[in-house]
Amino acid sequence: MSLLEETKLILQRYGIKPRKRLGQHFLISEPVIKREVEHAELSRDETVLEIGAGLGNLTKYLLSKGCEVIAIERDPLLARVLRERFPRAKLRVICGDATRVELPRFDKVVANLPFAISSPITFRLLKQRFKKAVLIYQKEFAQRLIAKPGTRAYSRVSVACYYFAEAKLLERIPRGAFYPPPEVDAALVELTPRRERMHVDEDFFMRFLAALFPYKRKTLRRALAFAAKRLFGEEVEPAIVAKEELLERRVFQLSPEELAQVSEALRRWSTEGLK
């Protein structure tokens, strides 16, 4: 029996109709699932976190590695399916919203993430301690995670991800690998937390990026004027926080390190009486 046939059988047995609002597109490609699990390099003594476990198609392969699996599933009916499908496995099912529930301790994350929560759950995960994450995203979001300075996809998400982790696009996944198929293709991404992060005030840096990147096509000089107003309600003299060479470049052309440098200068200006 193919994984598609098995998926349809489970849906029929439980009377489940996939809900697009909850991102219920079930991964049905065994080759993709196997590669995803292999990239995670799991060992029996590790605990792996799966978010949006659905019917358990990926869960089954994670459990086959002998490790403990903690599955977070928002839909109570799907949580029931998981418990009943793997009653004697090393599986703990948490029924709840992964963006809100208390996250347990885990070593690695392997998941087919609901596309709608890609950003909040990714940055929630990146603030935890873990070894590696292997995640399926909407292709457009995956491209933003790995984007380099000067490229069209380079964004606040790109810089924030770079701060926390090294991101690598492993493969593109066609929409036909899911049932029902989503309207967009997907991509498999590996995230490895950085041992050493850039030396910035993390909270301020994230707020700075959020204030600056709506103006990413403007020069840093002009974007700083808008960003400072959003952050402090007043303007800043650009020359105080950045060199002339940086001020004449556009925001999307600046590297994460250069943006971190500007962020720290702006933070000092706001907190150390440099106004």
Backbone as CSV, one residue per row, in Angstrom:
resi,resn,N_x,N_y,N_z,CA_x,CA_y,CA_z,C_x,C_y,C_z
1,MET,0.837,-1.200,0.000,0.000,0.000,0.000,0.871,1.249,0.000
2,SER,0.592,2.161,-0.913,1.377,3.392,-0.976,1.027,4.292,0.208
3,LEU,1.889,5.270,0.459,1.641,6.193,1.566,0.413,7.057,1.285
4,LEU,0.167,7.366,0.024,-1.037,8.108,-0.327,-2.283,7.286,0.000
5,GLU,-2.270,6.024,-0.370,-3.418,5.153,-0.088,-3.628,5.006,1.413
6,GLU,-2.532,4.837,2.155,-2.619,4.711,3.608,-3.173,5.993,4.236
7,THR,-2.727,7.128,3.723,-3.205,8.417,4.225,-4.709,8.563,4.003
8,LYS,-5.163,8.243,2.812,-6.595,8.344,2.501,-7.416,7.394,3.355
9,LEU,-6.859,6.217,3.641,-7.560,5.227,4.452,-7.736,5.733,5.884
10,ILE,-6.681,6.329,6.450,-6.758,6.871,7.813,-7.756,8.031,7.873
11,LEU,-7.705,8.902,6.874,-8.642,10.021,6.838,-10.086,9.526,6.792
12,GLN,-10.303,8.507,5.985,-11.654,7.948,5.861,-12.097,7.279,7.157
13,ARG,-11.195,6.546,7.783,-11.513,5.813,9.008,-11.940,6.762,10.124
14,TYR,-11.283,7.900,10.221,-11.579,8.854,11.298,-12.542,9.967,10.863
15,GLY,-12.967,9.926,9.608,-13.881,10.956,9.120,-13.258,12.334,9.082
16,ILE,-11.986,12.393,8.720,-11.251,13.657,8.719,-11.248,14.278,7.329
17,LYS,-11.581,15.569,7.276,-11.433,16.345,6.058,-10.327,17.372,6.300
18,PRO,-9.216,17.273,5.571,-8.096,18.197,5.792,-8.542,19.653,5.751
19,ARG,-8.051,20.420,6.745,-8.434,21.822,6.857,-7.288,22.720,6.414
20,LYS,-7.521,23.433,5.319,-6.498,24.310,4.765,-6.096,25.385,5.774
21,ARG,-7.071,25.861,6.558,-6.797,26.927,7.539,-5.725,26.529,8.534
22,LEU,-5.646,25.230,8.847,-4.637,24.731,9.787,-3.396,24.178,9.078
23,GLY,-3.330,24.389,7.775,-2.161,23.917,7.023,-2.071,22.419,6.953
24,GLN,-3.209,21.743,6.854,-3.211,20.268,6.870,-2.990,19.710,5.466
25,HIS,-1.713,19.700,5.091,-1.267,19.084,3.849,-0.287,17.983,4.263
26,PHE,-0.685,16.745,4.122,0.084,15.626,4.672,1.144,15.152,3.686
27,LEU,2.358,15.022,4.179,3.477,14.579,3.350,3.290,13.106,2.981
28,ILE,3.269,12.787,1.677,2.983,11.418,1.233,4.106,10.824,0.384
29,SER,5.228,11.524,0.287,6.361,11.023,-0.493,7.343,10.310,0.436
30,GLU,7.393,8.997,0.357,8.324,8.249,1.208,9.773,8.621,0.962
31,PRO,10.200,8.784,-0.310,11.601,9.188,-0.536,11.940,10.514,0.157
32,VAL,11.032,11.495,0.107,11.286,12.780,0.767,11.367,12.597,2.276
33,ILE,10.438,11.823,2.836,10.431,11.587,4.283,11.730,10.906,4.718
34,LYS,12.155,9.902,3.975,13.370,9.169,4.332,14.591,10.088,4.284
35,ARG,14.664,10.945,3.260,15.803,11.863,3.167,15.773,12.885,4.297
36,GLU,14.584,13.349,4.631,14.448,14.309,5.730,14.964,13.710,7.032
37,VAL,14.582,12.477,7.307,15.009,11.809,8.543,16.515,11.533,8.515
38,GLU,17.033,11.140,7.365,18.467,10.864,7.275,19.292,12.127,7.502
39,HIS,18.827,13.251,6.989,19.559,14.510,7.188,19.660,14.861,8.673
40,ALA,18.694,14.420,9.462,18.697,14.747,10.896,19.748,13.970,11.672
41,GLU,20.241,12.860,11.113,21.294,12.052,11.749,20.941,11.728,13.208
42,LEU,19.818,11.065,13.369,19.297,10.776,14.710,19.985,9.581,15.342
43,SER,20.127,9.621,16.657,20.635,8.472,17.407,19.598,8.081,18.454
44,ARG,19.701,6.866,18.951,18.680,6.312,19.829,18.538,7.060,21.147
45,ASP,19.593,7.739,21.582,19.532,8.420,22.877,19.052,9.868,22.759
46,GLU,18.611,10.277,21.569,18.171,11.653,21.374,16.649,11.777,21.442
47,THR,16.211,12.988,21.773,14.793,13.327,21.764,14.551,14.268,20.592
48,VAL,13.619,13.895,19.731,13.333,14.713,18.553,11.950,15.325,18.682
49,LEU,11.853,16.592,18.343,10.591,17.316,18.391,10.012,17.395,16.984
50,GLU,8.730,17.031,16.855,8.026,17.158,15.584,6.842,18.100,15.790
51,ILE,6.754,19.113,14.962,5.680,20.108,15.082,4.721,19.939,13.915
52,GLY,3.426,19.886,14.223,2.435,19.655,13.184,2.530,18.230,12.664
53,ALA,2.470,17.268,13.587,2.725,15.859,13.233,1.627,15.239,12.373
54,GLY,0.444,15.835,12.363,-0.615,15.357,11.478,-1.028,13.923,11.725
55,LEU,-1.005,13.123,10.672,-1.413,11.714,10.759,-0.274,10.797,11.191
56,GLY,0.945,11.338,11.257,2.069,10.525,11.708,2.894,9.898,10.605
57,ASN,2.772,10.383,9.365,3.564,9.800,8.272,5.065,9.987,8.496
58,LEU,5.448,11.167,8.962,6.860,11.413,9.307,7.188,10.786,10.658
59,THR,6.257,10.854,11.593,6.448,10.303,12.944,6.882,8.843,12.889
60,LYS,6.258,8.092,11.998,6.554,6.668,11.850,8.035,6.427,11.564
61,TYR,8.616,7.242,10.681,10.022,7.063,10.317,10.951,7.570,11.417
62,LEU,10.531,8.606,12.127,11.330,9.085,13.256,11.409,8.009,14.333
63,LEU,10.284,7.376,14.623,10.242,6.322,15.643,11.077,5.112,15.234
64,SER,11.190,4.883,13.933,11.963,3.731,13.457,13.450,3.864,13.777
65,LYS,13.891,5.086,14.096,15.292,5.309,14.454,15.560,4.999,15.924
66,GLY,14.508,4.681,16.678,14.688,4.285,18.075,14.771,5.424,19.055
67,CYS,14.615,6.647,18.582,14.701,7.796,19.484,13.322,8.126,20.058
68,GLU,13.315,8.951,21.092,12.044,9.407,21.643,11.520,10.552,20.790
69,VAL,10.234,10.516,20.495,9.618,11.560,19.680,8.565,12.305,20.502
70,ILE,8.651,13.636,20.481,7.614,14.467,21.088,6.908,15.186,19.950
71,ALA,5.636,14.865,19.751,4.871,15.426,18.639,3.898,16.473,19.155
72,ILE,3.948,17.661,18.578,2.990,18.711,18.909,1.980,18.811,17.776
73,GLU,0.716,18.664,18.108,-0.347,18.705,17.103,-1.511,19.528,17.634
74,ARG,-1.925,20.510,16.872,-2.979,21.435,17.323,-4.368,20.808,17.255
75,ASP,-4.612,19.989,16.251,-5.946,19.410,16.028,-6.165,18.219,16.969
76,PRO,-7.137,18.278,17.879,-7.376,17.176,18.829,-7.638,15.834,18.153
77,LEU,-8.313,15.845,17.003,-8.598,14.585,16.315,-7.322,13.965,15.756
78,LEU,-6.444,14.796,15.210,-5.175,14.276,14.709,-4.276,13.810,15.855
79,ALA,-4.334,14.495,16.990,-3.592,14.051,18.172,-4.070,12.665,18.598
80,ARG,-5.378,12.435,18.509,-5.937,11.113,18.823,-5.421,10.056,17.845
81,VAL,-5.381,10.422,16.554,-4.863,9.488,15.544,-3.438,9.073,15.892
82,LEU,-2.609,10.025,16.271,-1.212,9.731,16.614,-1.117,8.756,17.784
83,ARG,-1.901,9.014,18.821,-1.859,8.146,20.006,-2.334,6.738,19.664
84,GLU,-3.360,6.634,18.842,-3.916,5.325,18.522,-3.094,4.585,17.464
85,ARG,-2.405,5.343,16.617,-1.592,4.704,15.573,-0.293,4.142,16.135
86,PHE,0.246,4.780,17.166,1.523,4.326,17.750,1.367,4.155,19.264
87,PRO,0.538,3.226,19.710,0.204,3.117,21.144,1.353,2.677,22.036
88,ARG,2.293,1.922,21.494,3.383,1.376,22.336,4.744,1.958,21.962
89,ALA,4.735,3.015,21.208,5.997,3.609,20.759,6.527,4.611,21.787
90,LYS,7.786,5.025,21.568,8.402,6.055,22.425,7.930,7.419,21.933
91,LEU,6.621,7.643,22.088,5.994,8.841,21.549,5.193,9.559,22.626
92,ARG,5.413,10.867,22.724,4.623,11.720,23.604,3.913,12.744,22.733
93,VAL,2.608,12.803,22.828,1.818,13.713,22.001,1.339,14.888,22.857
94,ILE,1.641,16.090,22.403,1.156,17.312,23.057,0.124,17.938,22.140
95,CYS,-1.095,18.052,22.611,-2.151,18.668,21.807,-2.206,20.162,22.132
96,GLY,-1.822,20.975,21.170,-1.805,22.414,21.421,-1.156,23.171,20.285
97,ASP,-1.167,24.481,20.390,-0.583,25.385,19.402,0.919,25.516,19.681
98,ALA,1.737,25.114,18.721,3.191,25.107,18.929,3.773,26.496,19.142
99,THR,3.043,27.528,18.776,3.537,28.885,19.012,3.249,29.359,20.432
100,ARG,2.459,28.555,21.189,2.050,28.993,22.533,2.379,28.000,23.638
101,VAL,2.327,26.703,23.363,2.535,25.718,24.430,3.975,25.785,24.932
102,GLU,4.167,25.325,26.144,5.521,25.261,26.686,6.293,24.187,25.930
103,LEU,7.431,24.558,25.397,8.210,23.600,24.626,9.025,22.712,25.557
104,PRO,9.014,21.405,25.317,9.799,20.491,26.155,11.275,20.536,25.760
105,ARG,12.099,19.877,26.542,13.513,19.753,26.167,13.618,18.803,24.985
106,PHE,14.470,19.155,24.027,14.658,18.291,22.862,16.070,18.473,22.324
107,ASP,16.518,17.495,21.541,17.857,17.553,20.953,17.832,18.045,19.513
108,LYS,16.826,17.583,18.761,16.711,17.956,17.356,15.241,18.187,17.002
109,VAL,15.037,18.905,15.926,13.685,19.160,15.434,13.600,18.642,14.002
110,VAL,12.589,17.847,13.729,12.324,17.386,12.367,10.828,17.559,12.146
111,ALA,10.449,18.343,11.140,9.021,18.639,11.007,8.663,19.144,9.619
112,ASN,7.429,18.875,9.255,6.786,19.472,8.095,5.907,20.584,8.660
113,LEU,6.453,21.791,8.748,5.783,22.875,9.462,4.536,23.373,8.724
114,PRO,3.463,23.647,9.462,2.330,24.350,8.839,2.839,25.697,8.310
115,PHE,2.628,25.972,7.032,3.217,27.150,6.408,2.825,28.445,7.110
116,ALA,1.611,28.507,7.650,1.105,29.750,8.241,1.873,30.183,9.479
117,ILE,2.530,29.240,10.155,3.254,29.600,11.386,4.761,29.500,11.209
118,SER,5.238,29.465,9.965,6.669,29.273,9.704,7.544,30.267,10.451
119,SER,7.218,31.561,10.347,8.062,32.573,10.960,8.027,32.531,12.484
120,PRO,6.861,32.599,13.121,6.865,32.610,14.593,7.441,31.346,15.215
121,ILE,7.146,30.186,14.634,7.649,28.956,15.253,9.145,28.797,15.012
122,THR,9.641,29.241,13.856,11.079,29.135,13.585,11.874,29.951,14.597
123,PHE,11.456,31.187,14.835,12.234,32.032,15.742,11.998,31.664,17.204
124,ARG,10.884,31.034,17.477,10.698,30.482,18.824,11.668,29.318,19.029
125,LEU,11.803,28.486,18.024,12.713,27.341,18.119,14.161,27.797,18.224
126,LEU,14.530,28.808,17.449,15.922,29.237,17.412,16.394,29.833,18.734
127,LYS,15.467,30.191,19.591,15.840,30.701,20.910,16.023,29.577,21.931
128,GLN,15.760,28.325,21.488,15.953,27.166,22.361,17.346,26.578,22.129
129,ARG,17.728,25.686,23.028,19.007,24.980,22.862,18.742,23.644,22.169
130,PHE,19.363,23.423,21.024,19.226,22.142,20.327,20.399,21.980,19.355
131,LYS,20.534,20.794,18.805,21.678,20.484,17.948,21.436,20.813,16.471
132,LYS,20.250,20.479,15.992,19.973,20.655,14.571,18.467,20.619,14.326
133,ALA,18.032,21.346,13.289,16.635,21.286,12.858,16.604,20.985,11.364
134,VAL,15.729,20.070,10.972,15.513,19.767,9.554,14.020,19.985,9.307
135,LEU,13.701,21.024,8.533,12.328,21.501,8.468,11.867,21.711,7.029
136,ILE,10.605,21.411,6.785,9.997,21.686,5.487,9.200,22.987,5.583
137,TYR,9.511,23.904,4.653,8.864,25.213,4.600,8.241,25.431,3.222
138,GLN,7.368,26.421,3.142,6.987,26.960,1.846,8.264,27.448,1.169
139,LYS,8.411,27.180,-0.123,9.670,27.480,-0.822,10.062,28.955,-0.704
140,GLU,9.110,29.851,-0.814,9.414,31.280,-0.743,10.005,31.653,0.614
141,PHE,9.458,31.099,1.695,9.983,31.402,3.019,11.384,30.802,3.180
142,ALA,11.582,29.594,2.668,12.905,28.959,2.735,13.948,29.812,2.029
143,GLN,13.586,30.386,0.888,14.519,31.233,0.144,14.862,32.492,0.924
144,ARG,13.910,33.006,1.682,14.184,34.178,2.521,15.139,33.810,3.659
145,LEU,15.004,32.619,4.214,15.883,32.195,5.308,17.341,32.150,4.880
146,ILE,17.600,31.712,3.654,18.986,31.507,3.209,19.517,32.638,2.342
147,ALA,18.702,33.679,2.111,19.064,34.741,1.170,20.320,35.499,1.603
148,LYS,21.099,35.907,0.612,22.332,36.660,0.836,22.093,38.152,0.591
149,PRO,22.936,39.005,1.179,22.795,40.451,0.959,22.817,40.789,-0.531
150,GLY,21.973,41.745,-0.915,21.943,42.184,-2.302,20.983,41.416,-3.185
151,THR,20.406,40.334,-2.670,19.468,39.542,-3.458,18.040,39.974,-3.169
152,ARG,17.138,39.611,-4.075,15.750,40.031,-3.952,15.088,39.475,-2.694
153,ALA,15.446,38.247,-2.313,14.788,37.590,-1.177,15.347,38.023,0.181
154,TYR,16.461,38.759,0.176,17.104,39.177,1.426,16.161,40.064,2.223
155,SER,15.955,39.716,3.491,14.939,40.390,4.295,15.314,40.370,5.770
156,ARG,14.415,40.920,6.574,14.581,40.863,8.038,14.726,39.424,8.500
157,VAL,13.946,38.524,7.916,14.005,37.106,8.271,15.392,36.536,7.983
158,SER,15.981,36.922,6.864,17.320,36.429,6.487,18.352,36.807,7.543
159,VAL,18.316,38.074,7.967,19.305,38.570,8.931,19.064,37.957,10.307
160,ALA,17.809,37.871,10.722,17.496,37.293,12.030,17.903,35.824,12.073
161,CYS,17.630,35.088,10.993,18.029,33.681,10.952,19.548,33.560,11.009
162,TYR,20.248,34.412,10.261,21.714,34.388,10.251,22.274,34.616,11.657
163,TYR,21.629,35.474,12.416,22.073,35.738,13.788,22.037,34.477,14.637
164,PHE,20.988,33.689,14.486,20.805,32.513,15.328,21.479,31.245,14.785
165,ALA,21.503,31.080,13.466,21.865,29.764,12.927,22.453,29.850,11.528
166,GLU,23.110,28.777,11.140,23.521,28.587,9.751,22.391,27.852,9.051
167,ALA,21.918,28.398,7.936,20.792,27.803,7.211,21.267,27.259,5.866
168,LYS,20.792,26.076,5.542,21.176,25.428,4.286,19.936,24.835,3.618
169,LEU,19.735,25.177,2.347,18.626,24.594,1.596,19.072,23.233,1.073
170,LEU,18.362,22.184,1.487,18.753,20.822,1.132,18.139,20.355,-0.176
171,GLU,16.856,20.651,-0.384,16.199,20.282,-1.639,14.851,20.990,-1.757
172,ARG,14.402,21.124,-2.993,13.075,21.647,-3.265,12.093,20.492,-3.351
173,ILE,10.889,20.706,-2.859,9.889,19.646,-2.796,8.647,20.088,-3.567
174,PRO,8.253,19.345,-4.595,7.068,19.747,-5.370,5.792,19.588,-4.567
175,ARG,4.781,20.380,-4.905,3.524,20.341,-4.157,2.843,18.982,-4.241
176,GLY,3.181,18.194,-5.275,2.602,16.869,-5.416,3.072,15.880,-4.369
177,ALA,4.052,16.261,-3.553,4.528,15.380,-2.479,3.602,15.425,-1.273
178,PHE,2.542,16.237,-1.350,1.604,16.395,-0.238,0.180,16.031,-0.681
179,TYR,-0.622,15.620,0.312,-2.038,15.396,0.071,-2.850,16.065,1.187
180,PRO,-3.826,16.881,0.805,-4.017,17.434,-0.541,-2.872,18.385,-0.882
181,PRO,-2.568,18.549,-2.159,-1.423,19.400,-2.527,-1.670,20.863,-2.194
182,PRO,-0.689,21.560,-1.633,-0.832,22.997,-1.383,-0.736,23.766,-2.692
183,GLU,-0.920,25.057,-2.633,-0.877,25.881,-3.839,0.539,26.285,-4.216
184,VAL,1.509,25.957,-3.368,2.902,26.348,-3.613,3.824,25.157,-3.374
185,ASP,5.027,25.241,-3.943,6.030,24.224,-3.688,6.672,24.467,-2.317
186,ALA,7.430,23.475,-1.875,8.065,23.554,-0.557,9.568,23.345,-0.694
187,ALA,10.259,23.427,0.419,11.708,23.200,0.424,12.130,22.649,1.777
188,LEU,13.161,21.836,1.747,13.714,21.243,2.966,14.946,22.039,3.376
189,VAL,14.953,22.498,4.619,16.023,23.377,5.112,16.642,22.792,6.375
190,GLU,17.949,22.914,6.489,18.663,22.506,7.705,19.131,23.757,8.447
191,LEU,18.838,23.816,9.736,19.281,24.925,10.587,20.198,24.379,11.668
192,THR,21.393,24.937,11.759,22.350,24.537,12.793,22.675,25.760,13.651
193,PRO,22.299,25.746,14.927,22.543,26.914,15.791,24.015,27.318,15.818
194,ARG,24.262,28.604,15.796,25.639,29.108,15.854,26.185,28.977,17.272
195,ARG,27.413,28.556,17.375,28.057,28.489,18.690,28.376,29.879,19.188
196,GLU,28.752,30.759,18.288,29.045,32.147,18.655,28.202,33.066,17.791
197,ARG,27.433,33.929,18.433,26.585,34.869,17.711,27.246,36.243,17.657
198,MET,26.737,37.071,16.782,27.235,38.446,16.704,26.988,39.150,18.042
199,HIS,27.888,40.039,18.401,27.802,40.702,19.701,26.856,41.906,19.606
200,VAL,25.595,41.648,19.858,24.579,42.706,19.852,23.623,42.464,21.004
201,ASP,22.864,43.492,21.335,21.744,43.330,22.253,20.631,42.675,21.428
202,GLU,20.346,41.416,21.723,19.456,40.624,20.872,18.075,41.244,20.721
203,ASP,17.472,41.647,21.819,16.121,42.190,21.762,16.083,43.464,20.921
204,PHE,17.051,44.352,21.143,17.069,45.603,20.383,17.354,45.326,18.911
205,PHE,18.248,44.395,18.625,18.597,44.066,17.233,17.366,43.602,16.468
206,MET,16.549,42.750,17.083,15.348,42.260,16.412,14.347,43.397,16.178
207,ARG,14.230,44.299,17.145,13.326,45.441,16.974,13.858,46.406,15.916
208,PHE,15.164,46.558,15.877,15.817,47.406,14.872,15.562,46.868,13.464
209,LEU,15.721,45.559,13.279,15.474,44.956,11.963,14.029,45.138,11.537
210,ALA,13.108,44.952,12.481,11.688,45.113,12.172,11.359,46.550,11.764
211,ALA,12.059,47.516,12.354,11.815,48.923,12.046,12.504,49.353,10.754
212,LEU,13.616,48.718,10.409,14.428,49.143,9.269,14.003,48.508,7.950
213,PHE,13.648,47.221,7.971,13.478,46.491,6.708,12.230,46.832,5.906
214,PRO,11.208,47.486,6.472,10.150,47.977,5.577,10.677,48.972,4.541
215,TYR,11.871,49.497,4.781,12.481,50.479,3.887,13.758,49.925,3.251
216,LYS,13.769,48.628,2.979,15.014,47.975,2.569,15.539,48.460,1.223
217,ARG,14.695,49.062,0.381,15.147,49.559,-0.921,15.691,50.985,-0.835
218,LYS,15.535,51.615,0.317,16.057,52.967,0.500,17.502,52.913,0.980
219,THR,18.208,54.027,0.852,19.559,54.085,1.408,19.459,53.984,2.930
220,LEU,20.527,53.528,3.533,20.522,53.430,4.996,20.267,54.798,5.619
221,ARG,20.791,55.852,5.004,20.594,57.201,5.536,19.099,57.520,5.672
222,ARG,18.340,57.259,4.607,16.905,57.565,4.630,16.138,56.568,5.511
223,ALA,16.523,55.302,5.429,15.816,54.280,6.209,15.983,54.515,7.701
224,LEU,17.162,54.993,8.113,17.406,55.253,9.538,16.465,56.328,10.078
225,ALA,16.152,57.295,9.240,15.259,58.361,9.684,13.884,57.785,10.038
226,PHE,13.384,56.895,9.168,12.090,56.265,9.428,12.173,55.298,10.611
227,ALA,13.248,54.509,10.648,13.382,53.496,11.702,13.494,54.138,13.080
228,ALA,14.272,55.206,13.197,14.443,55.884,14.486,13.122,56.465,14.979
229,LYS,12.323,56.984,14.054,11.012,57.517,14.452,10.116,56.398,14.982
230,ARG,10.183,55.227,14.332,9.366,54.105,14.790,9.845,53.591,16.144
231,LEU,11.151,53.616,16.363,11.706,53.073,17.600,11.642,54.055,18.763
232,PHE,11.929,55.339,18.482,12.087,56.308,19.568,11.159,57.515,19.473
233,GLY,10.475,57.651,18.340,9.611,58.812,18.171,10.363,60.072,17.792
234,GLU,11.621,59.936,17.420,12.413,61.092,17.005,13.484,60.652,16.017
235,GLU,14.064,61.606,15.322,15.073,61.303,14.314,16.451,61.182,14.951
236,VAL,17.360,60.573,14.197,18.747,60.436,14.631,19.640,61.036,13.561
237,GLU,20.740,61.618,13.961,21.718,62.117,12.999,22.466,60.901,12.441
238,PRO,22.278,60.546,11.171,22.848,59.310,10.613,24.353,59.153,10.842
239,ALA,25.078,60.242,10.737,26.537,60.166,10.871,26.979,59.697,12.250
240,ILE,26.096,59.793,13.237,26.439,59.354,14.596,26.499,57.832,14.685
241,VAL,25.695,57.154,13.867,25.576,55.697,14.016,26.173,54.890,12.868
242,ALA,26.582,55.535,11.787,27.149,54.775,10.662,28.087,55.638,9.837
243,LYS,29.078,55.000,9.244,30.021,55.707,8.375,29.344,56.082,7.060
244,GLU,29.893,57.091,6.412,29.314,57.610,5.166,29.154,56.512,4.115
245,GLU,30.140,55.630,4.042,30.105,54.561,3.033,28.886,53.670,3.217
246,LEU,28.543,53.383,4.463,27.369,52.554,4.735,26.085,53.330,4.481
247,LEU,26.079,54.598,4.842,24.864,55.399,4.726,24.379,55.533,3.289
248,GLU,25.290,55.461,2.326,24.899,55.623,0.925,24.473,54.304,0.277
249,ARG,24.640,53.206,0.974,24.195,51.917,0.422,22.750,51.651,0.829
250,ARG,22.073,50.820,0.046,20.694,50.468,0.357,20.671,49.385,1.426
251,VAL,19.613,49.384,2.205,19.534,48.479,3.357,19.730,47.028,2.939
252,PHE,19.121,46.604,1.833,19.199,45.193,1.448,20.584,44.793,0.940
253,GLN,21.481,45.762,0.789,22.846,45.462,0.358,23.800,45.277,1.538
254,LEU,23.328,45.552,2.743,24.193,45.482,3.923,24.228,44.073,4.495
255,SER,25.393,43.646,4.913,25.546,42.314,5.495,24.968,42.293,6.911
256,PRO,24.673,41.103,7.445,24.215,41.024,8.834,25.187,41.678,9.808
257,GLU,26.487,41.506,9.565,27.487,42.094,10.460,27.438,43.617,10.420
258,GLU,27.255,44.176,9.227,27.166,45.634,9.109,25.897,46.159,9.779
259,LEU,24.805,45.449,9.620,23.558,45.842,10.266,23.670,45.739,11.785
260,ALA,24.375,44.727,12.267,24.591,44.588,13.706,25.405,45.766,14.244
261,GLN,26.380,46.183,13.469,27.222,47.326,13.863,26.375,48.594,13.994
262,VAL,25.500,48.826,13.027,24.628,50.003,13.058,23.644,49.898,14.218
263,SER,23.105,48.712,14.434,22.156,48.505,15.523,22.773,48.850,16.869
264,GLU,23.994,48.399,17.101,24.650,48.683,18.379,24.955,50.167,18.546
265,ALA,25.339,50.825,17.460,25.598,52.265,17.536,24.308,53.023,17.844
266,LEU,23.215,52.585,17.239,21.929,53.234,17.489,21.454,52.978,18.914
267,ARG,21.686,51.778,19.399,21.293,51.458,20.780,22.059,52.323,21.773
268,ARG,23.370,52.461,21.530,24.178,53.299,22.426,23.705,54.746,22.387
269,TRP,23.383,55.213,21.173,22.871,56.587,21.021,21.603,56.795,21.864
270,SER,20.769,55.756,21.945,19.508,55.883,22.650,19.625,55.699,24.168
271,THR,20.686,55.029,24.604,20.764,54.681,26.021,21.903,55.360,26.784
272,GLU,22.868,55.913,26.060,24.055,56.419,26.753,24.198,57.937,26.634
273,GLY,23.080,58.607,26.399,23.130,60.066,26.403,23.803,60.667,25.210
274,LEU,23.787,59.957,24.071,24.448,60.499,22.875,23.508,61.329,22.039
275,LYS,22.263,61.529,22.505,21.289,62.268,21.701,21.665,63.752,21.642
